[in-house]
Amino acid sequence: MENVRSVALGVWIAAGSRLEPVELGGVSHFIEHLIFKGSDKYTAGEIAHIFDDMGAEPNASTSKEHTLVNARLLDEDLEQAFEVIAGMVARPTFADLDQEREVVLEEVAMYEDSPPELIHDDLSEVVFGEHPLGRPIIGHYETLSALDLDTVRGYHDEHYVNPAIVVAAGGSVDHDQLCELTTKMFRPEPGAVIVRPELRAPDTRHIARFTHKDTEQYHVCLGGPGPRRSDPDRYAVFVVDTILGGSWSSHLFQEVREKRGLAYSVYSYTSLYADAGLTAVYVGSRQEAVGEAMSVILEILGALEGDMTDAALERAKNHLKGQLVLSMESPGARMQALGRSVLLEQPILSVDEVLQRIDAVDRDAVIAAVRRYYDPATWSTACIGPQPEPFRAVTQDFAWEER
């Protein structure tokens, strides 16, 4: 990218929570933490000082299907940053494992004290059930407490190896230099393979789960299975999602928040995976308003097909295209798009090609997407709050779970 002095560098690993055996839940996220504790060449303190001296911004994240270790830095620091990150990923020492476990357990405790985040894991559990996509990325206290050095090292040696690694970069970067660094820093591992998940579509469920917690608001998610990452109708789903709750002019934002004042935060979202997806809605509302807020959301979902007008489609497509073009001005967004596509074996599309796919979405496509993915009768719901009665009152036709 011309006219920038920075590079967004990402090392993508084909290791996420859905690949983990149940008894190792959270090991990928734990390894994400541990790689910052030192490599075969640098200690944790030295890694911190190197990035600080660069003015760089290192980070890492774990998802259900991959792990990303990344940094934003000046172009002149690329080689040194690459060397440090490659050593962290491929040759970690796993120093201070027990100490870092305590840090992760504190993160789990913090996460469980944050209902606006926790509720999304609850929804995944009720939508996907025993399917691996239903498992939380962060793991559980019991599984994390049982992880020892041999187990962690064995899992790392199986998954965090060439060829299960993709290097991507955006910004002021030379492709040939990046290839040379990759060849130098990531040696081939004889016999290593990319471990892929066993793919199977989840069952359709219609469950309402309530979790008792002393909160000021009721935090509610509703959702159901969505498109797979490779499904051609995903662009129609993006348009529907924008109309439903993905923009300021969306039905959820206007009806639930602006017109009725039933919530501060209300939105819809879509997550795509190899064998399934998730279409979902979140709302946070007080006890006296949560029942009405949910009723309005269910009414909007029930009337969604009729709201797919030509004007609404045009506005949603313009919104999506504008957001895409603006995001692609960021080196980090470019790196994210490239790395994710290659690692997950998706075609690398130019911005113009994606814009063309959005433009090609017509009313028939969005109507089909609404009927396939947004039927409230095929959705489940989860709620975290102090008393079940307001939630139970609007979920009479759901199978009920309480904990």
VOPAGU-2260 file (C-alpha; in pm, 1 decimal, decimal comma):
REM VOPAGU-2260
SITE   aa  ch    i         X         Y         Z
SITE  MET   A    0       0,0       0,0       0,0
SITE  GLU   A    1     158,5     324,2    -113,9
SITE  ASN   A    2     183,2     628,7     110,4
SITE  VAL   A    3     204,4     433,2     438,2
SITE  ARG   A    4     515,5     369,0     646,8
SITE  SER   A    5     373,0      84,0     853,3
SITE  VAL   A    6     330,0    -290,2     808,0
SITE  ALA   A    7      57,9    -508,7     954,7
SITE  LEU   A    8     214,7    -853,3     993,6
SITE  GLY   A    9      11,3   -1160,0    1082,4
SITE  VAL   A   10     104,2   -1522,4    1144,7
SITE  TRP   A   11    -207,2   -1737,6    1113,5
SITE  ILE   A   12    -224,0   -2089,0    1258,7
SITE  ALA   A   13    -483,2   -2355,3    1176,0
SITE  ALA   A   14    -560,7   -2414,0    1544,8
SITE  GLY   A   15    -881,6   -2304,5    1713,5
SITE  SER   A   16   -1117,9   -2416,0    1985,1
SITE  ARG   A   17   -1326,5   -2643,6    1762,4
SITE  LEU   A   18   -1026,3   -2872,8    1703,0
SITE  GLU   A   19    -969,0   -2930,2    2073,9
SITE  PRO   A   20   -1078,6   -3250,5    2246,6
SITE  VAL   A   21   -1336,7   -3173,5    2513,8
SITE  GLU   A   22   -1086,7   -3251,6    2789,3
SITE  LEU   A   23    -841,8   -2993,4    2648,0
SITE  GLY   A   24   -1093,9   -2710,5    2616,3
SITE  GLY   A   25    -912,6   -2375,7    2606,6
SITE  VAL   A   26    -567,0   -2511,7    2518,1
SITE  SER   A   27    -539,3   -2301,4    2198,8
SITE  HIS   A   28    -617,5   -1982,3    2388,9
SITE  PHE   A   29    -372,9   -2088,1    2661,9
SITE  ILE   A   30     -97,1   -2137,8    2403,4
SITE  GLU   A   31    -176,8   -1793,5    2261,1
SITE  HIS   A   32     -81,9   -1654,2    2602,8
SITE  LEU   A   33     220,3   -1877,1    2654,3
SITE  ILE   A   34     396,6   -1788,1    2329,6
SITE  PHE   A   35     458,2   -1439,5    2471,1
SITE  LYS   A   36     648,1   -1594,9    2764,4
SITE  GLY   A   37     958,5   -1658,0    2558,3
SITE  SER   A   38    1109,5   -1835,1    2258,2
SITE  ASP   A   39    1429,3   -2030,8    2196,3
SITE  LYS   A   40    1608,1   -1696,7    2145,4
SITE  TYR   A   41    1429,3   -1434,9    2356,2
SITE  THR   A   42    1283,4   -1420,3    2705,7
SITE  ALA   A   43     943,0   -1267,3    2773,8
SITE  GLY   A   44    1109,5    -948,4    2898,2
SITE  GLU   A   45    1328,3    -922,0    2589,6
SITE  ILE   A   46    1026,9    -969,0    2360,5
SITE  ALA   A   47     843,6    -688,9    2539,9
SITE  HIS   A   48    1144,2    -455,1    2516,1
SITE  ILE   A   49    1201,5    -527,9    2145,6
SITE  PHE   A   50     845,5    -438,9    2050,3
SITE  ASP   A   51     845,6    -134,5    2279,7
SITE  ASP   A   52    1171,1      -9,5    2124,4
SITE  MET   A   53    1007,7     -35,7    1781,4
SITE  GLY   A   54     695,0     145,4    1892,2
SITE  ALA   A   55     517,0    -163,6    1760,2
SITE  GLU   A   56     178,0    -299,4    1863,8
SITE  PRO   A   57     190,9    -679,3    1911,3
SITE  ASN   A   58    -125,1    -876,9    1974,7
SITE  ALA   A   59    -278,8   -1222,0    1940,4
SITE  SER   A   60    -624,0   -1375,1    1928,5
SITE  THR   A   61    -785,8   -1716,5    1919,7
SITE  SER   A   62   -1108,1   -1803,3    1740,1
SITE  LYS   A   63   -1305,0   -2121,9    1688,8
SITE  GLU   A   64   -1107,2   -2206,4    1373,4
SITE  HIS   A   65    -771,6   -2028,5    1392,1
SITE  THR   A   66    -514,2   -1844,6    1601,0
SITE  LEU   A   67    -357,0   -1516,2    1491,8
SITE  VAL   A   68     -32,9   -1359,6    1619,1
SITE  ASN   A   69      12,5   -1013,4    1472,0
SITE  ALA   A   70     183,4    -679,6    1506,2
SITE  ARG   A   71     175,2    -337,2    1350,6
SITE  LEU   A   72     518,1    -180,7    1307,2
SITE  LEU   A   73     732,9      48,5    1098,2
SITE  ASP   A   74     843,6     -98,6     766,4
SITE  GLU   A   75    1210,9     -66,7     864,4
SITE  ASP   A   76    1152,4    -305,0    1158,4
SITE  LEU   A   77     988,2    -584,6     960,2
SITE  GLU   A   78    1277,7    -831,9     962,5
SITE  GLN   A   79    1339,1    -810,3    1336,4
SITE  ALA   A   80     968,4    -825,7    1420,3
SITE  PHE   A   81     924,9   -1124,8    1189,9
SITE  GLU   A   82    1212,3   -1307,1    1358,2
SITE  VAL   A   83    1066,4   -1248,7    1705,4
SITE  ILE   A   84     712,1   -1353,1    1612,3
SITE  ALA   A   85     828,2   -1660,2    1419,3
SITE  GLY   A   86    1028,7   -1777,6    1719,4
SITE  MET   A   87     733,2   -1720,3    1951,7
SITE  VAL   A   88     499,4   -1921,2    1729,8
SITE  ALA   A   89     725,3   -2204,8    1618,3
SITE  ARG   A   90     972,1   -2239,4    1906,6
SITE  PRO   A   91     813,7   -2123,3    2234,6
SITE  THR   A   92     970,7   -2225,8    2565,9
SITE  PHE   A   93     639,6   -2236,1    2757,2
SITE  ALA   A   94     817,3   -2068,7    3047,0
SITE  ASP   A   95     615,1   -1980,2    3357,9
SITE  LEU   A   96     332,3   -2208,8    3251,1
SITE  ASP   A   97     173,6   -2231,3    3595,6
SITE  GLN   A   98     198,1   -1856,7    3650,2
SITE  GLU   A   99      40,8   -1780,8    3312,2
SITE  ARG   A  100    -234,0   -2033,9    3383,9
SITE  GLU   A  101    -333,8   -1813,0    3678,3
SITE  VAL   A  102    -347,4   -1514,3    3443,2
SITE  VAL   A  103    -576,7   -1705,1    3205,9
SITE  LEU   A  104    -797,5   -1818,7    3493,6
SITE  GLU   A  105    -829,3   -1452,6    3595,2
SITE  GLU   A  106    -931,0   -1378,2    3236,9
SITE  VAL   A  107   -1193,5   -1653,9    3256,9
SITE  ALA   A  108   -1324,7   -1503,2    3582,1
SITE  MET   A  109   -1334,8   -1155,6    3425,3
SITE  TYR   A  110   -1513,2   -1295,3    3120,9
SITE  GLU   A  111   -1772,6   -1471,5    3334,9
SITE  ASP   A  112   -1831,4   -1140,3    3515,1
SITE  SER   A  113   -1911,7    -974,1    3180,8
SITE  PRO   A  114   -2259,4   -1085,7    3068,7
SITE  PRO   A  115   -2254,0    -877,0    2744,9
SITE  GLU   A  116   -1965,8   -1099,5    2628,6
SITE  LEU   A  117   -2058,6   -1425,8    2799,9
SITE  ILE   A  118   -2407,9   -1433,1    2651,2
SITE  HIS   A  119   -2266,8   -1495,5    2301,7
SITE  ASP   A  120   -2102,9   -1817,6    2421,0
SITE  ASP   A  121   -2431,6   -1917,8    2584,2
SITE  LEU   A  122   -2608,4   -1867,2    2251,8
SITE  SER   A  123   -2349,1   -2077,1    2067,1
SITE  GLU   A  124   -2401,7   -2357,6    2318,4
SITE  VAL   A  125   -2778,9   -2361,5    2278,9
SITE  VAL   A  126   -2768,6   -2322,9    1898,3
SITE  PHE   A  127   -2494,0   -2578,9    1829,2
SITE  GLY   A  128   -2541,1   -2815,2    2123,8
SITE  GLU   A  129   -2272,7   -3086,9    2131,1
SITE  HIS   A  130   -2125,8   -2968,3    1801,8
SITE  PRO   A  131   -1766,5   -2838,1    1848,1
SITE  LEU   A  132   -1880,4   -2489,5    1745,9
SITE  GLY   A  133   -2079,7   -2478,1    2067,8
SITE  ARG   A  134   -1768,0   -2482,4    2287,6
SITE  PRO   A  135   -1628,3   -2162,3    2439,0
SITE  ILE   A  136   -1294,3   -2044,5    2300,0
SITE  ILE   A  137   -1160,2   -1946,4    2639,7
SITE  GLY   A  138   -1215,5   -2289,7    2798,3
SITE  HIS   A  139   -1328,7   -2377,5    3150,5
SITE  TYR   A  140   -1162,7   -2365,9    3491,2
SITE  GLU   A  141   -1155,2   -2746,4    3512,9
SITE  THR   A  142    -992,4   -2809,3    3175,3
SITE  LEU   A  143    -741,0   -2526,4    3207,8
SITE  SER   A  144    -639,8   -2636,2    3557,0
SITE  ALA   A  145    -556,3   -2984,9    3426,9
SITE  LEU   A  146    -324,9   -2875,5    3143,2
SITE  ASP   A  147      39,2   -2962,3    3210,9
SITE  LEU   A  148     358,8   -2885,2    3018,0
SITE  ASP   A  149     371,3   -3215,3    2826,4
SITE  THR   A  150       9,7   -3182,7    2714,1
SITE  VAL   A  151      51,5   -2823,0    2602,8
SITE  ARG   A  152     377,9   -2893,1    2423,1
SITE  GLY   A  153     234,5   -3199,4    2250,3
SITE  TYR   A  154     -67,6   -3004,0    2126,9
SITE  HIS   A  155     155,1   -2721,9    2003,7
SITE  ASP   A  156     390,0   -2957,5    1819,3
SITE  GLU   A  157      96,3   -3112,0    1633,4
SITE  HIS   A  158     -81,2   -2794,3    1528,4
SITE  TYR   A  159     155,5   -2494,5    1527,3
SITE  VAL   A  160     382,5   -2616,3    1248,7
SITE  ASN   A  161     456,1   -2560,4     882,7
SITE  PRO   A  162     244,9   -2624,0     668,6
SITE  ALA   A  163     -41,0   -2525,3     904,8
SITE  ILE   A  164      83,9   -2165,4     913,2
SITE  VAL   A  165       7,7   -1874,0     682,1
SITE  VAL   A  166     201,3   -1547,5     683,5
SITE  ALA   A  167      17,8   -1237,8     561,5
SITE  ALA   A  168     106,0    -870,3     558,2
SITE  GLY   A  169     -35,4    -541,2     440,0
SITE  GLY   A  170     108,0    -193,0     409,1
SITE  SER   A  171     461,6     -89,2     317,4
SITE  VAL   A  172     584,7    -441,2     250,1
SITE  ASP   A  173     770,0    -614,4     -34,4
SITE  HIS   A  174     624,9    -953,6    -122,3
SITE  ASP   A  175     958,4   -1110,3    -220,4
SITE  GLN   A  176    1115,0   -1001,9     109,7
SITE  LEU   A  177     821,7   -1151,4     297,7
SITE  CYS   A  178     865,2   -1483,0     114,5
SITE  GLU   A  179    1237,2   -1488,9     192,4
SITE  LEU   A  180    1173,7   -1425,5     561,4
SITE  THR   A  181     905,9   -1692,7     572,2
SITE  THR   A  182    1135,0   -1952,7     413,6
SITE  LYS   A  183    1411,0   -1859,6     655,6
SITE  MET   A  184    1205,3   -1848,6     977,2
SITE  PHE   A  185     957,3   -2133,9     928,0
SITE  ARG   A  186    1141,0   -2453,7     844,9
SITE  PRO   A  187     934,1   -2740,8     700,7
SITE  GLU   A  188     840,8   -3003,5     957,7
SITE  PRO   A  189     877,9   -3353,3     804,5
SITE  GLY   A  190     551,0   -3542,7     819,9
SITE  ALA   A  191     353,1   -3245,5     951,1
SITE  VAL   A  192       0,5   -3200,3     816,0
SITE  ILE   A  193    -273,1   -2943,2     850,5
SITE  VAL   A  194    -522,3   -3081,4    1101,5
SITE  ARG   A  195    -869,2   -2996,7     975,7
SITE  PRO   A  196   -1193,0   -3027,8    1174,1
SITE  GLU   A  197   -1440,8   -3303,8    1105,0
SITE  LEU   A  198   -1722,0   -3122,0     931,0
SITE  ARG   A  199   -2087,4   -3185,2    1005,0
SITE  ALA   A  200   -2392,1   -2964,6    1003,1
SITE  PRO   A  201   -2542,0   -2895,0    1346,9
SITE  ASP   A  202   -2896,2   -2999,3    1433,3
SITE  THR   A  203   -3171,7   -2738,1    1434,7
SITE  ARG   A  204   -3280,5   -2655,4    1789,6
SITE  HIS   A  205   -3543,8   -2432,9    1952,1
SITE  ILE   A  206   -3427,5   -2381,5    2309,3
SITE  ALA   A  207   -3454,1   -2099,3    2561,7
SITE  ARG   A  208   -3181,9   -2103,6    2826,5
SITE  PHE   A  209   -3188,0   -1876,5    3131,2
SITE  THR   A  210   -2880,5   -1823,5    3351,4
SITE  HIS   A  211   -2922,5   -1665,1    3694,0
SITE  LYS   A  212   -2686,3   -1374,5    3761,9
SITE  ASP   A  213   -2727,7   -1061,7    3973,7
SITE  THR   A  214   -2721,2    -804,0    3695,4
SITE  GLU   A  215   -2882,7    -465,5    3635,4
SITE  GLN   A  216   -2978,0    -559,3    3280,6
SITE  TYR   A  217   -3106,4    -872,7    3114,8
SITE  HIS   A  218   -2862,1    -973,7    2841,4
SITE  VAL   A  219   -3033,5   -1168,1    2564,5
SITE  CYS   A  220   -2915,7   -1332,4    2243,1
SITE  LEU   A  221   -3138,1   -1498,3    1984,3
SITE  GLY   A  222   -3002,0   -1691,7    1689,5
SITE  GLY   A  223   -2985,9   -1995,5    1469,1
SITE  PRO   A  224   -2768,2   -2174,0    1212,1
SITE  GLY   A  225   -2649,2   -1949,6     930,6
SITE  PRO   A  226   -2457,9   -1993,7     605,1
SITE  ARG   A  227   -2126,9   -2170,5     576,3
SITE  ARG   A  228   -1820,1   -1968,1     492,2
SITE  SER   A  229   -1827,1   -2088,9     130,4
SITE  ASP   A  230   -2203,2   -2064,0      71,3
SITE  PRO   A  231   -2281,7   -1833,6    -222,4
SITE  ASP   A  232   -2584,8   -1690,8     -38,5
SITE  ARG   A  233   -2362,3   -1539,8     232,6
SITE  TYR   A  234   -2369,1   -1204,5      53,0
SITE  ALA   A  235   -2748,4   -1204,4      66,0
SITE  VAL   A  236   -2722,2   -1277,8     439,7
SITE  PHE   A  237   -2486,9    -980,7     482,1
SITE  VAL   A  238   -2752,0    -760,6     320,7
SITE  VAL   A  239   -3029,2    -902,1     540,0
SITE  ASP   A  240   -2812,9    -859,1     850,2
SITE  THR   A  241   -2751,1    -493,7     762,6
SITE  ILE   A  242   -3123,8    -428,1     722,2
SITE  LEU   A  243   -3210,5    -617,4    1039,8
SITE  GLY   A  244   -2958,9    -476,6    1286,3
SITE  GLY   A  245   -2623,5    -396,2    1130,9
SITE  SER   A  246   -2654,9     -19,9    1084,6
SITE  TRP   A  247   -2803,6     292,3    1242,2
SITE  SER   A  248   -3102,7     283,1    1009,8
SITE  SER   A  249   -3166,4     -88,2    1074,5
SITE  HIS   A  250   -3501,1    -211,8    1202,0
SITE  LEU   A  251   -3365,9    -322,0    1539,1
SITE  PHE   A  252   -3182,9       1,3    1612,8
SITE  GLN   A  253   -3470,9     220,1    1503,3
SITE  GLU   A  254   -3756,9      24,3    1660,3
SITE  VAL   A  255   -3602,6    -108,3    1981,7
SITE  ARG   A  256   -3375,8     182,7    2073,4
SITE  GLU   A  257   -3469,6     500,4    1888,8
SITE  LYS   A  258   -3850,6     479,0    1882,0
SITE  ARG   A  259   -3924,5     281,1    2199,3
SITE  GLY   A  260   -3621,0     338,3    2421,8
SITE  LEU   A  261   -3609,1     -28,3    2527,4
SITE  ALA   A  262   -3232,2     -75,6    2504,3
SITE  TYR   A  263   -2902,7     107,1    2473,6
SITE  SER   A  264   -2733,5    -174,9    2282,7
SITE  VAL   A  265   -2917,8    -381,4    2022,0
SITE  TYR   A  266   -2770,3    -529,1    1704,6
SITE  SER   A  267   -2753,7    -833,1    1478,7
SITE  TYR   A  268   -2448,2   -1020,3    1354,1
SITE  THR   A  269   -2335,4   -1312,3    1140,3
SITE  SER   A  270   -2050,0   -1560,2    1197,5
SITE  LEU   A  271   -1931,1   -1796,8     923,2
SITE  TYR   A  272   -1756,7   -2132,5     973,4
SITE  ALA   A  273   -1655,3   -2425,3     753,4
SITE  ASP   A  274   -1968,9   -2632,8     802,9
SITE  ALA   A  275   -2221,0   -2389,0     950,4
SITE  GLY   A  276   -2274,4   -2030,4    1047,4
SITE  LEU   A  277   -2459,9   -1826,5    1305,8
SITE  THR   A  278   -2717,1   -1554,3    1248,7
SITE  ALA   A  279   -2795,6   -1375,0    1572,9
SITE  VAL   A  280   -2937,6   -1074,7    1758,5
SITE  TYR   A  281   -2823,2    -922,7    2088,7
SITE  VAL   A  282   -3014,4    -689,3    2320,4
SITE  GLY   A  283   -2947,0    -562,5    2671,0
SITE  SER   A  284   -3249,5    -428,9    2857,1
SITE  ARG   A  285   -3379,4    -365,3    3210,1
SITE  GLN   A  286   -3632,4    -593,8    3376,8
SITE  GLU   A  287   -3929,8    -368,4    3304,8
SITE  ALA   A  288   -3840,8    -348,6    2933,7
SITE  VAL   A  289   -3684,6    -682,7    2839,5
SITE  GLY   A  290   -4012,7    -858,6    2767,4
SITE  GLU   A  291   -4130,2    -584,9    2533,7
SITE  ALA   A  292   -3786,7    -563,7    2369,7
SITE  MET   A  293   -3790,5    -936,4    2293,3
SITE  SER   A  294   -4147,9    -918,6    2166,1
SITE  VAL   A  295   -4053,7    -637,3    1928,8
SITE  ILE   A  296   -3747,9    -831,8    1805,7
SITE  LEU   A  297   -3958,5   -1141,9    1737,9
SITE  GLU   A  298   -4216,1    -928,2    1556,0
SITE  ILE   A  299   -3942,3    -774,7    1340,0
SITE  LEU   A  300   -3807,1   -1120,3    1257,1
SITE  GLY   A  301   -4156,5   -1240,9    1169,0
SITE  ALA   A  302   -4211,4    -947,6     932,8
SITE  LEU   A  303   -3860,6    -943,0     788,3
SITE  GLU   A  304   -3951,8   -1090,1     450,7
SITE  GLY   A  305   -4194,1    -807,5     381,1
SITE  ASP   A  306   -3932,8    -548,4     474,1
SITE  MET   A  307   -3694,0    -654,7     196,6
SITE  THR   A  308   -3792,8    -366,7     -32,8
SITE  ASP   A  309   -3585,2    -244,2    -324,6
SITE  ALA   A  310   -3507,8      77,3    -134,0
SITE  ALA   A  311   -3394,7    -116,0     175,3
SITE  LEU   A  312   -3173,7    -341,9     -36,1
SITE  GLU   A  313   -3011,5     -47,9    -212,6
SITE  ARG   A  314   -2940,4     128,9     116,0
SITE  ALA   A  315   -2796,8    -187,3     275,7
SITE  LYS   A  316   -2574,8    -266,2     -23,4
SITE  ASN   A  317   -2441,1      89,1     -30,4
SITE  HIS   A  318   -2366,5      63,0     341,6
SITE  LEU   A  319   -2180,1    -266,3     298,3
SITE  LYS   A  320   -1978,0    -136,6       5,3
SITE  GLY   A  321   -1884,4     182,1     187,2
SITE  GLN   A  322   -1775,2      -7,3     497,4
SITE  LEU   A  323   -1568,2    -248,0     287,4
SITE  VAL   A  324   -1384,1      21,3      94,2
SITE  LEU   A  325   -1313,7     225,1     408,9
SITE  SER   A  326   -1182,5     -79,7     595,1
SITE  MET   A  327    -949,5    -175,0     311,2
SITE  GLU   A  328    -763,5     153,0     358,0
SITE  SER   A  329    -620,4      -5,1     673,9
SITE  PRO   A  330    -306,6    -226,1     647,8
SITE  GLY   A  331    -447,7    -439,8     929,4
SITE  ALA   A  332    -770,8    -505,7     743,6
SITE  ARG   A  333    -578,5    -600,6     430,4
SITE  MET   A  334    -364,9    -843,5     629,2
SITE  GLN   A  335    -674,0    -990,9     794,5
SITE  ALA   A  336    -851,8   -1047,9     463,8
SITE  LEU   A  337    -548,7   -1212,2     302,6
SITE  GLY   A  338    -449,9   -1433,9     593,5
SITE  ARG   A  339    -798,1   -1557,7     668,5
SITE  SER   A  340    -869,6   -1639,2     302,8
SITE  VAL   A  341    -551,9   -1840,5     252,4
SITE  LEU   A  342    -562,1   -2024,3     584,9
SITE  LEU   A  343    -928,7   -2118,0     547,7
SITE  GLU   A  344    -886,5   -2209,6     180,3
SITE  GLN   A  345   -1111,8   -1941,0      40,8
SITE  PRO   A  346   -1054,2   -1755,5    -287,4
SITE  ILE   A  347    -864,7   -1428,5    -252,5
SITE  LEU   A  348   -1099,5   -1164,7    -389,3
SITE  SER   A  349   -1007,7    -810,9    -478,8
SITE  VAL   A  350   -1214,7    -526,1    -336,4
SITE  ASP   A  351   -1381,1    -481,5    -674,6
SITE  GLU   A  352   -1473,9    -850,4    -689,3
SITE  VAL   A  353   -1639,4    -832,9    -348,0
SITE  LEU   A  354   -1823,3    -516,4    -449,5
SITE  GLN   A  355   -1953,5    -698,2    -756,7
SITE  ARG   A  356   -2085,6    -983,7    -542,2
SITE  ILE   A  357   -2266,1    -740,6    -315,6
SITE  ASP   A  358   -2411,7    -557,4    -615,6
SITE  ALA   A  359   -2535,7    -889,1    -758,2
SITE  VAL   A  360   -2761,8    -955,6    -457,3
SITE  ASP   A  361   -3124,2    -912,0    -563,6
SITE  ARG   A  362   -3459,2    -926,9    -386,1
SITE  ASP   A  363   -3511,9   -1295,5    -466,1
SITE  ALA   A  364   -3179,2   -1379,0    -301,3
SITE  VAL   A  365   -3253,1   -1190,2      20,3
SITE  ILE   A  366   -3604,6   -1336,0      42,9
SITE  ALA   A  367   -3454,8   -1684,7      11,8
SITE  ALA   A  368   -3197,2   -1598,3     281,0
SITE  VAL   A  369   -3466,8   -1471,4     517,9
SITE  ARG   A  370   -3670,1   -1789,1     474,8
SITE  ARG   A  371   -3366,9   -2013,2     520,0
SITE  TYR   A  372   -3185,6   -1844,1     807,8
SITE  TYR   A  373   -3416,9   -1600,6     990,6
SITE  ASP   A  374   -3719,2   -1809,2    1084,8
SITE  PRO   A  375   -3778,2   -1752,1    1461,4
SITE  ALA   A  376   -3919,8   -2104,3    1485,0
SITE  THR   A  377   -3571,0   -2243,7    1409,0
SITE  TRP   A  378   -3385,1   -2008,1    1641,8
SITE  SER   A  379   -3281,7   -2054,1    2002,4
SITE  THR   A  380   -3228,5   -1791,6    2269,2
SITE  ALA   A  381   -3018,2   -1738,1    2580,5
SITE  CYS   A  382   -3055,4   -1489,1    2862,8
SITE  ILE   A  383   -2848,2   -1383,2    3163,1
SITE  GLY   A  384   -3035,5   -1196,0    3434,3
SITE  PRO   A  385   -3158,5   -1192,2    3794,3
SITE  GLN   A  386   -3506,7   -1343,8    3752,2
SITE  PRO   A  387   -3639,9   -1582,4    3485,8
SITE  GLU   A  388   -4001,2   -1460,8    3475,2
SITE  PRO   A  389   -3964,7   -1172,3    3223,9
SITE  PHE   A  390   -3769,3   -1398,9    2988,3
SITE  ARG   A  391   -3996,1   -1698,7    3035,1
SITE  ALA   A  392   -4303,3   -1491,5    2951,8
SITE  VAL   A  393   -4190,2   -1440,2    2590,6
SITE  THR   A  394   -4038,0   -1784,7    2530,3
SITE  GLN   A  395   -4341,2   -2006,1    2589,9
SITE  ASP   A  396   -4295,1   -2203,3    2267,4
SITE  PHE   A  397   -3924,1   -2277,6    2331,2
SITE  ALA   A  398   -3788,4   -2582,4    2510,1
SITE  TRP   A  399   -3684,9   -2440,5    2847,9
SITE  GLU   A  400   -3347,8   -2467,8    3027,2
SITE  GLU   A  401   -3257,5   -2292,9    3351,6
SITE  ARG   A  402   -2930,1   -2287,7    3540,9
